[in-house]
């Protein structure tokens, strides 16, 4: 599993991404040097937070979660098969008893 210390602050990453996106949208609507400056600042803050280290940590975390999902899926499939066999056995015994 991925070391939790390696995973970037997701709330901060989301905040700076949304700020960059919202500021750019406002810049497109109205233009102006003030908004261009604000967008540059928001964009730089996002690029600083969304660096290659953060991205690689997120990818590693996603891959680890996918592995856990597959493991649990296989466990559930085995348990379902076991329960189906048990159910059939119990039905058979019940029909013999009747």
C-alpha positions as YAML, in Angstrom:
chain: A
units: angstrom
residues:
- id: 1
  name: UNK
  ca: [0.00, 0.00, 0.00]
- id: 2
  name: UNK
  ca: [1.11, 3.56, -0.59]
- id: 3
  name: UNK
  ca: [2.62, 5.46, 2.31]
- id: 4
  name: UNK
  ca: [-0.01, 8.01, 3.39]
- id: 5
  name: UNK
  ca: [2.72, 10.64, 3.80]
- id: 6
  name: UNK
  ca: [3.41, 10.42, 0.06]
- id: 7
  name: UNK
  ca: [-0.17, 11.22, -0.93]
- id: 8
  name: UNK
  ca: [-0.62, 14.95, -1.56]
- id: 9
  name: UNK
  ca: [-3.12, 17.05, 0.35]
- id: 10
  name: UNK
  ca: [-6.15, 16.33, -1.82]
- id: 11
  name: UNK
  ca: [-8.24, 19.17, -0.38]
- id: 12
  name: UNK
  ca: [-5.50, 21.67, -1.21]
- id: 13
  name: UNK
  ca: [-4.97, 20.19, -4.66]
- id: 14
  name: UNK
  ca: [-8.70, 20.42, -5.36]
- id: 15
  name: UNK
  ca: [-8.85, 23.98, -4.02]
- id: 16
  name: UNK
  ca: [-6.00, 25.27, -6.19]
- id: 17
  name: UNK
  ca: [-7.31, 23.44, -9.28]
- id: 18
  name: UNK
  ca: [-10.77, 24.94, -8.82]
- id: 19
  name: UNK
  ca: [-9.29, 28.38, -8.18]
- id: 20
  name: UNK
  ca: [-7.25, 28.19, -11.38]
- id: 21
  name: UNK
  ca: [-10.25, 26.94, -13.35]
- id: 22
  name: UNK
  ca: [-12.66, 29.54, -11.94]
- id: 23
  name: UNK
  ca: [-10.23, 32.42, -12.41]
- id: 24
  name: UNK
  ca: [-9.57, 31.37, -16.01]
- id: 25
  name: UNK
  ca: [-13.32, 31.18, -16.68]
- id: 26
  name: UNK
  ca: [-13.78, 34.70, -15.30]
- id: 27
  name: UNK
  ca: [-10.84, 35.92, -17.37]
- id: 28
  name: UNK
  ca: [-12.43, 34.49, -20.51]
- id: 29
  name: UNK
  ca: [-15.74, 36.20, -19.72]
- id: 30
  name: UNK
  ca: [-14.50, 39.68, -18.93]
- id: 31
  name: UNK
  ca: [-10.80, 39.94, -19.66]
- id: 32
  name: UNK
  ca: [-8.69, 42.54, -17.96]
- id: 33
  name: UNK
  ca: [-5.21, 42.74, -16.54]
- id: 34
  name: UNK
  ca: [-6.33, 42.23, -12.94]
- id: 35
  name: UNK
  ca: [-7.94, 38.91, -13.76]
- id: 36
  name: UNK
  ca: [-5.00, 37.87, -15.92]
- id: 37
  name: UNK
  ca: [-2.70, 38.52, -12.97]
- id: 38
  name: UNK
  ca: [-5.01, 36.59, -10.63]
- id: 39
  name: UNK
  ca: [-5.18, 33.71, -13.10]
- id: 40
  name: UNK
  ca: [-1.39, 33.62, -13.41]
- id: 41
  name: UNK
  ca: [-1.14, 33.42, -9.61]
- id: 42
  name: UNK
  ca: [-3.82, 30.70, -9.38]
- id: 43
  name: UNK
  ca: [-2.25, 28.76, -12.24]
- id: 44
  name: UNK
  ca: [1.21, 28.89, -10.64]
- id: 45
  name: UNK
  ca: [-0.20, 27.76, -7.30]
- id: 46
  name: UNK
  ca: [-1.93, 24.83, -9.02]
- id: 47
  name: UNK
  ca: [1.18, 23.85, -10.99]
- id: 48
  name: UNK
  ca: [3.19, 23.97, -7.77]
- id: 49
  name: UNK
  ca: [0.72, 21.63, -6.03]
- id: 50
  name: UNK
  ca: [0.16, 19.34, -9.03]
- id: 51
  name: UNK
  ca: [3.77, 18.39, -9.56]
- id: 52
  name: UNK
  ca: [5.07, 15.09, -10.85]
- id: 53
  name: UNK
  ca: [5.69, 13.78, -7.32]
- id: 54
  name: UNK
  ca: [2.06, 14.42, -6.36]
- id: 55
  name: UNK
  ca: [0.80, 12.86, -9.57]
- id: 56
  name: UNK
  ca: [2.97, 9.74, -9.18]
- id: 57
  name: UNK
  ca: [1.81, 9.35, -5.56]
- id: 58
  name: UNK
  ca: [-1.83, 9.58, -6.66]
- id: 59
  name: UNK
  ca: [-1.27, 7.02, -9.43]
- id: 60
  name: UNK
  ca: [0.45, 4.64, -7.00]
- id: 61
  name: UNK
  ca: [-2.44, 5.04, -4.56]
- id: 62
  name: UNK
  ca: [-5.02, 4.35, -7.29]
- id: 63
  name: UNK
  ca: [-3.10, 1.26, -8.40]
- id: 64
  name: UNK
  ca: [-2.94, -0.01, -4.80]
- id: 65
  name: UNK
  ca: [-6.68, 0.55, -4.38]
- id: 66
  name: UNK
  ca: [-7.38, -1.30, -7.62]
- id: 67
  name: UNK
  ca: [-5.32, -4.22, -6.33]
- id: 68
  name: UNK
  ca: [-7.29, -4.26, -3.08]
- id: 69
  name: UNK
  ca: [-10.54, -4.10, -5.04]
- id: 70
  name: UNK
  ca: [-9.53, -7.11, -7.16]
- id: 71
  name: UNK
  ca: [-8.49, -9.05, -4.06]
- id: 72
  name: UNK
  ca: [-11.82, -8.35, -2.33]
- id: 73
  name: UNK
  ca: [-13.74, -9.14, -5.51]
- id: 74
  name: UNK
  ca: [-12.06, -12.56, -5.72]
- id: 75
  name: UNK
  ca: [-12.75, -13.21, -2.04]
- id: 76
  name: UNK
  ca: [-16.42, -12.32, -2.48]
- id: 77
  name: UNK
  ca: [-16.68, -14.55, -5.57]
- id: 78
  name: UNK
  ca: [-15.23, -17.51, -3.66]
- id: 79
  name: UNK
  ca: [-17.56, -16.89, -0.73]
- id: 80
  name: UNK
  ca: [-20.57, -16.64, -3.07]
- id: 81
  name: UNK
  ca: [-19.66, -19.96, -4.69]
- id: 82
  name: UNK
  ca: [-19.24, -21.58, -1.27]
- id: 83
  name: UNK
  ca: [-22.63, -20.30, -0.13]
- id: 84
  name: UNK
  ca: [-24.30, -21.51, -3.33]
- id: 85
  name: UNK
  ca: [-22.88, -24.99, -2.77]
- id: 86
  name: UNK
  ca: [-24.00, -24.93, 0.85]
- id: 87
  name: UNK
  ca: [-27.46, -23.77, -0.22]
- id: 88
  name: UNK
  ca: [-27.76, -26.60, -2.77]
- id: 89
  name: UNK
  ca: [-26.65, -29.12, -0.17]
- id: 90
  name: UNK
  ca: [-29.21, -27.86, 2.34]
- id: 91
  name: UNK
  ca: [-31.99, -27.90, -0.28]
- id: 92
  name: UNK
  ca: [-31.08, -31.46, -1.19]
- id: 93
  name: UNK
  ca: [-31.14, -32.56, 2.46]
- id: 94
  name: UNK
  ca: [-34.45, -30.78, 3.00]
- id: 95
  name: UNK
  ca: [-36.08, -32.45, -0.01]
- id: 96
  name: UNK
  ca: [-34.82, -35.86, 1.19]
- id: 97
  name: UNK
  ca: [-36.26, -35.23, 4.64]
- id: 98
  name: UNK
  ca: [-39.70, -34.34, 3.29]
...
